[in-house]
Amino acid sequence: MVTLALIFRCLKGLILLVVFSFLYIPMIILIVYSFNSSRLVTVWAEFSTKWYFELMHNEELFKAVGLSLAIAACAATFATVLGTLASYAIVRFKQFKGANLFSFMTTAPLVMPDIITGLALLLLFVGMGQILGWPKDRGAITIWMAHTTFCMAYVTVVISARLRELDKSIEEAALDLGANPLKVFFIITLPMIAPALVSGWLLAFTLSLDDVVIANFVTGPGAMTLPKLIFSKVKLGVDPQVNALATIILLIVGIIGFISWLWMRKTERRKINETRMH
């Protein structure tokens, strides 16, 4: 039995090693080659930080980064607000007419191919421009609207899962004590689902920042996001400055993710301790 348990433990460790290697070795290689002095990203010459210094003077790349971050932040924020309202309606108001249809339509973008979503949104914006006169040109605004649309589905799923786990007796007790539903939602429900809100926002932010297919459909020549810029440069060969930029983004995302994980872990522990005290 001891030998069998040792074998399973070694097997578990091997599986974890393979999984983490598959996930992180490409990122490590990218970071290493960002310090390569050669312009050929697949040929190692010598250690150098010149691409980081050249990156600081690349206005086109920084403009694309700024636009992508702004769109991602706005899309994630609006997607979180809309996803919270949608998930609350799905979980807390199950009996209204058309609830199943509403739930299906809200989460439909999850299984919809990006190319279909992008084409549908393109036709929508063209139709709106012809009928309403807005938007006249496709750019950052249309990208933001498109990203909010498909990110909302992911946020809805994350927050719905959290709402289903909540103990409704706390909300019901607050209602019995005289609090109105709106006050219960802001004072009790929102703080309890705060970790899910953060997770949904970060997921929406990442999806928006990473999108290139939908953005290609709904944008014009005046708005160049970072994924579109990188995709266009890859056709002519990968620019080493892109490796340097990707390394910086990985560092920033890693720090933000670690801080969010610590905050959510602290929140969960506090909730468990409060539950035990009660």
N, C-alpha and C positions, 0 to 999 in steps of 0.2 A: 504493500500500500504506500509506503514511504517513497519507493522508487517510482511508482505510478504518479504520485503527487508531484515529484520532482520533474518528471518528464512533462507533465501538463504545465508546470510553471515555466520550464524552459521553452516550451512551445508557445506559450502566451507571450513571453519576452521576445521570441523570434518574430511573431506576428506583429507586435508593436513596432519592432525595429524596421521591418519591411514596410509597414504602413507609413511611419514617420519618414523613412528614407525616401519613399515615393513622393511624399508631399513636399519635403523641405530640401532635398538635394538639388533640384533645379534652381531653387531660390539661392542656395549657397553658391552654386556655380555662377549665377548672374552677378551676385555681389563680388565674387572674386574677379570676374572678368571686367567689372566696372573700374578696376584698378590696373587694367592692361593698357600699356602705352601704344599698342598697335591699333590701327584703325580697323583691321580685320578682327572681328569679334571672336572668331573661332581659332585665331592663332595667337598664342601667348608670346609676348616679346620681353617685357620687363615691368616691374611694379612702377606705377605712376599715378598721380592724382590730377593729371592735366585735364582730363575730361570733366572733372568737377569744376575746375576753374573756367573752362570754356562754357560749361553749362550756365554759369552765372551771367554770361553775356549773351545768351541765346534768348532774345526777346520773343521770338515766335513761339518757342516752347513754353516759356513762362506765361505768355498770354493764353495759350491753350490750357495750361494747368489752372490758371485763375478762373477761366470760364467753366471748366469741368467741375472745379470745386464749388463754385457758386451755384451752378445748376444742380449738382448733387445735393448740396445742403438744402436748397429750396425745395427740391423734389422730395427729399426724405422728410422734411418737416410737414409739408402738405399731405404727403402720403400717410404719415403717422396720424395726423389729425383725422383724415377721412377714414383710415383703416380702423382707428379707435371707435369712431361713431358706427361704422358698419359692423364691426365685431360685437359691439354692445347691443345693436339691434338684433343680430343673429342669435346671440346667446341669451339675452335677457327678455326679448320679445319674440318668442318662438311661435306664438299662436296667431300672429297677424296673417291676413290673406296674402298668399304669394311668398311666404317666408322661404320655402325651399327653392323657389325660382330665384329669389333675391340672393340667397346664399350661393347658388350655383353661378349666377352671373357675376357676382363679386370676385369669386376665385377662378373664373374661367381663364384669365390671362396666365395662370400658372401652367396650364397645359397647352397654351396657344403658341405655336412657333413664332419666333421673333420676326421673321420675315412677313408673316401674315399680319401680325400686330402693326408692324411698321407701314405696310401697304394700306391697311384699313385707316390708320391715323392720317396718312398722307391724303387719302381721298377725302377724309373728314375736313382737314384743314383747307384743301382746295375748294371744297363745297362751301365752307364757311366764308372763304375769301370772296367767292362769287356772289353769294346770297347776302351776307352781312357786311361785306367790305372789310372784314377783319378775320384773320391776320393778312395784311397786305403782302408781307414778305415772311418767308419761313427762316427762323433763326433760333436764338437762345430761348425765346418765349415758347415756341412750338416744341423745342426739345424738352423744356421743363414740363410742359403740359403732358407730353407723351410719357416721360419718365414717371411723373406722378401717377399716371393711369396704371401702368403695369406694376409699379412698386407697391401700390396700395393693396394689391392682392396678397403679396407676401406679408405685408404688415398685418393684414386682417387675419391671416392664418396664425401668426405668432401670438397676437393679442387674444384671439378667440380661445386658443389653448390655455392661456393664463386665466381668462375669465371663467372657464369651465371648472378650474381647480379651486376657485375662491369659495369660501364659506358664505353663503347668502344670508346666514343668520345674523351676521354683523350688520349688513345693510338693512335687513328687516327690523332689527332692534333699533337702529337709528331712525327708521321711519315711524316705528311705534312711539318713540320718544318725542316726535313732533317735527323732525327735520323733513324738509321737502325733498323730492327726488333729485333736483338739481344740486342741492347742497350735499346730499349723500354721495352723488357722483364725484364731485370735486374734492370733498373732504375725506371720504373713505375709499371709494373705488379706485380713483386715480393713484393715490399713494401705494395701494396694494398691488397695482399692476405696473408700477414704475419700472421694475426690471425688464418687463416685456416691452414697454415703450422704448426703452434704451436699445434693447436687442433689435426691435423692429426698425428703429431709426438707423442704426448702424448697418443692418442688412440692406435697407433701401438705399442708403448712401453708397454702399459698395456696389450694388447693382447698377445704380445710375452712373457712377464713376467709371464702371467697366463697360458700359454699353457702347457698341459701335454699329450694330445692325439697324436698330430702330432710329438712331440719330442720323444715319445716312439717308433714311427715307424722309424725315421730317425737317431737315435743315437745309439751308441754302449756302452759297459760297461765303457769306459774311460771318458765319459762326463755325469755328474749327475747334472741336473738343480734342482733348489729349488722345483718347483712343483712335479717333479719326486721323490725327496727325501721325501717330506712330504707325498705323496701318498703311498710310500713304507712303511713309518713308521705308517701310519694310520691302516694298516692291523694288526699291533701288538698292537694298542692302541695309542692314541694321546699323544705325548711327550709334557709336559708342557712348554718346551723350545720353541716349535713351537708357542705357544700362545704369549710368550714374543717377539719372532721375528716378529710375525704378528702385534703386537701392535706397534713396532718400525716402521715397514713398513707403517702402517696406518698413523702414525704421519708424516713420511717423505712425503708420497704421499699427505696428507692433506695440508701440508705447500706448496709443489710445486704446487698443484692445486689452492690454494688460491692466490699465487703469480701470476700464469698464468692468473687467472680470473681478478685480478686487472690490469694486463698489457693489456689484451684484452679489458677490459672495458675502460681503459684510451685511447687506440687506437681508439675504436669506437667513443668515445666522441670527440676526436680530429678530426676524419673524419667528424662527423656531423657538428662540428663548422666550419670546412673549407668549407663544402658544403653550409652552410648558408651564409658565407662571400662571396662566389662566386655568 
